[in-house]
Amino acid sequence: MERVVKWLEPCSAAGIGAALNLTVSAVAYAGVIDARAVDPQWVALSGAAGGLVSALVHIGVVSLAAEPAGRREITRALIEGAFAILVGALVAGFWGPSAARFWPAASPSDLRAIGFGVGMAAWRFAPGLFGALKLLSNPAILRDLALRWLTSMGAKP
């Protein structure tokens, strides 16, 4: 059961994300969203929607776990969900329009899909990234990593 719950969260988030992406594409096809111009607000909104999907799936997994979730776990999941929406919107709003430089043939709907994916994944990768930055902020660890890298190249410090 633990293995099923582990894969349930990312798979259900990807399925919900695909459905929302199809909805946004249908709205663009209907003419509500301009399908020819990149609108950074819509990319940021797509990122917020990705963060919302990630938050809802996380809250669902926490509340439907094998052991009953207490009030503290539910509250923590709700707070993490709010931050997932915020981080998704901010990161997608910044990186989504920048993706056009790396992929010149991308259409605006592609950039909205990228914004959604970035928004959905941003909160998942944020704790690991913050942990890595905190680890690298220690000068002794940074020195040790540099010495290991130099000695692996055959240099003598």
C-alpha positions in Angstrom: 0.0 0.0 0.0 2.9 2.3 0.8 4.2 1.9 -2.8 0.8 2.7 -4.3 0.5 5.9 -2.2 4.0 6.9 -3.2 3.1 6.7 -6.9 -0.5 8.0 -6.5 0.5 11.5 -5.8 2.6 12.3 -8.9 0.5 10.3 -11.3 -2.8 11.9 -10.2 -1.2 15.3 -10.3 0.0 14.6 -13.9 -3.5 13.5 -14.9 -5.2 16.5 -13.4 -2.5 18.7 -15.0 -3.2 17.2 -18.5 -7.0 17.8 -18.0 -6.4 21.5 -17.0 -4.0 22.0 -19.9 -6.6 20.7 -22.3 -9.1 23.1 -20.7 -6.7 26.1 -21.2 -6.1 25.0 -24.8 -9.8 24.8 -25.4 -10.2 28.3 -24.0 -7.5 29.6 -26.2 -9.1 27.9 -29.2 -12.4 29.5 -28.3 -10.7 32.9 -28.5 -10.8 33.9 -24.8 -7.0 33.8 -24.6 -5.0 35.2 -27.4 -3.4 32.1 -29.0 -0.7 34.1 -30.9 0.8 36.3 -28.2 2.6 35.3 -25.0 0.9 36.8 -22.0 3.1 36.5 -18.9 0.0 36.8 -16.6 -1.5 33.7 -18.1 1.8 31.9 -17.7 1.9 32.9 -14.1 -1.7 31.8 -13.7 -0.9 28.5 -15.3 1.9 28.1 -12.7 -0.5 28.9 -9.9 -2.9 26.3 -11.3 0.0 23.8 -11.3 0.8 24.7 -7.7 -2.9 24.3 -6.8 -3.0 20.8 -8.4 0.2 19.9 -6.5 -1.3 21.2 -3.3 -4.6 19.4 -3.7 -3.0 16.1 -4.4 -0.6 16.6 -1.4 -3.5 17.5 0.9 -5.5 14.4 -0.4 -2.5 12.1 0.2 -2.0 13.5 3.7 -5.7 13.2 4.7 -6.2 9.8 3.1 -3.1 8.1 4.6 -3.2 4.8 6.3 -3.0 6.4 9.7 -5.6 9.1 10.5 -4.1 12.6 10.0 -4.3 14.9 13.0 -5.2 18.6 12.9 -1.6 19.6 12.9 -0.8 17.5 9.7 -3.8 18.8 7.9 -3.0 22.4 8.8 0.6 21.9 7.7 -0.6 20.5 4.4 -2.9 23.5 3.9 -0.1 25.9 4.6 2.2 24.0 2.3 -0.5 24.1 -0.3 -0.9 27.9 -0.1 2.9 28.2 -0.5 2.8 25.8 -3.4 0.4 28.0 -5.3 2.5 31.1 -4.5 5.8 29.5 -5.5 4.2 28.0 -8.6 2.9 31.4 -9.8 6.2 33.2 -9.0 8.5 30.7 -10.6 6.3 30.1 -13.7 5.8 33.8 -14.1 9.6 34.3 -14.2 10.7 31.2 -16.1 7.8 30.6 -18.4 8.3 33.6 -20.7 12.1 33.0 -20.6 11.6 29.6 -22.0 10.7 31.2 -25.4 14.4 32.1 -25.7 15.5 28.5 -25.4 12.7 27.2 -27.5 11.9 29.7 -30.2 9.3 27.6 -32.0 7.2 27.4 -28.8 3.6 28.6 -29.2 1.9 30.5 -26.3 0.0 27.4 -25.4 3.2 25.5 -25.1 4.6 28.2 -22.8 1.4 28.0 -20.7 1.9 24.2 -20.4 5.5 24.8 -19.4 4.3 27.3 -16.8 1.9 24.7 -15.5 4.5 22.0 -15.3 7.0 24.4 -13.6 4.3 25.5 -11.1 3.5 21.9 -10.3 7.1 20.8 -9.8 8.5 24.0 -8.2 7.1 23.2 -4.7 8.4 19.6 -4.9 11.9 20.7 -5.7 12.0 23.8 -3.5 12.8 22.1 -0.2 15.7 20.1 -1.7 17.0 23.2 -3.4 16.8 25.2 -0.2 18.6 22.3 1.7 21.3 22.2 -0.9 21.8 26.0 -0.7 21.9 25.8 3.1 24.5 23.0 2.9 26.6 24.9 0.3 26.5 28.1 2.5 28.8 26.4 5.0 32.4 27.3 4.0 33.9 24.1 5.4 31.6 21.9 3.3 32.3 24.0 0.2 36.0 23.7 0.8 35.7 19.9 1.3 33.7 19.6 -2.0 36.3 21.7 -3.8 39.2 19.6 -2.5 37.5 16.4 -3.5 36.8 17.7 -6.9 40.4 18.9 -7.4 41.9 15.6 -6.1 39.6 13.6 -8.4 41.1 15.5 -11.3 44.6 14.6 -10.2 45.6 18.1 -9.1 47.6 18.5 -5.9 46.2 21.2 -3.7 
